[in-house]
Amino acid sequence: MHATKYAFILSITVFVATCSNRQIYDSIQHKQKLQCISVPASQYDSCLSQNRQNFNEYSDVRKEILHDKQTEKTDVPDTNFAGHIHEDC
């Protein structure tokens, strides 16, 4: 019973996170298209072709960035020098 309950909660959480990521992606794409409207007609096609990733590519890049940031947090050196005593002291 508990395993089923946790599996259901996990699946809902994953669905909501995926939905939210997709909404962010769609919002960014829409904003970029709106920005392209303001460029001269001769640059419009070029503007639209810049930074065009499908959602799967966007998601992969996002995951990589988040992983790199998490790795940076765990690679912080220990600055607690209280336990280090020089023999000269």
N, C-alpha and C positions, 0 to 999 in steps of 0.2 A: 504493500500500500504506500509506504513512504517513498519507495523508489519511483513509483508511478507519479506521485505528487511532485517530486523533485524534477523528474524528467519533463513534466508538463510545465513547471515554472521555468526551467531552463529553456525549453523550446519557445515559450512566450518571450522571454528576455532576448533571445537571439533574434526572433522575428522583429521585435520592437527596435533593437539596435540596427538591424539591417534596413528596416523601413526608414529610420532616422537618417542613416548614412545615405540612402537613396534620395531622400528629400533634400539633404544638404547638397548632394551632387546636382540634382535637378535645379536647385536654386542658383548654384554657381553658373551652370550652363545658361540658364535664362538671363542672368545678369550680364554675362559675356555677350550674348546675342543683342541685348539692349544697348550695350556699349558700342557694338559694331554699327548700329543704326546711325550713330552720330558721326561716323567717319565719312569722308568723301566717297562717292559711289565707286570711284576707281579703286579704292582700298577695301571695299566691303567684303569681297570674296576672300581676300587675303586675311582679313580680320577674323572671319568665320572659321578659317582653316587653322588658326593658331590655337594652341592648347586644347585641341579636341581629342579627348580620350573617351572611350566608351566606359560605362560604369565599372566593368570588370577591371580595366586597366587602372582607373581611378582608385578602386578599392585596393588593388595590389600595392600601388604606390603609397596609399594611406597607411596600410598595415606595416609596410617597411619603415616609414617614417616613425610611426608609433613604437615599433620594435626598437629602432635606433635610439629614440628618446628614453625608453625604458632601460636600455643597456647603458646609456650615459649616466642615469641615476644610480645604477648599481656599481659603476666604475669610479665613484667619488672616493678619493683617497681619505684614509683615516687621519683626522687632524687632532686627535686626542693624544697629546704628548705626555700626559700625566704619568703614564706607566714607564716612560723612557727616562732613565737616569744615567747621566754620563759618569764614567768611572773617575773622572778628574774632580768631581764635586765632593 
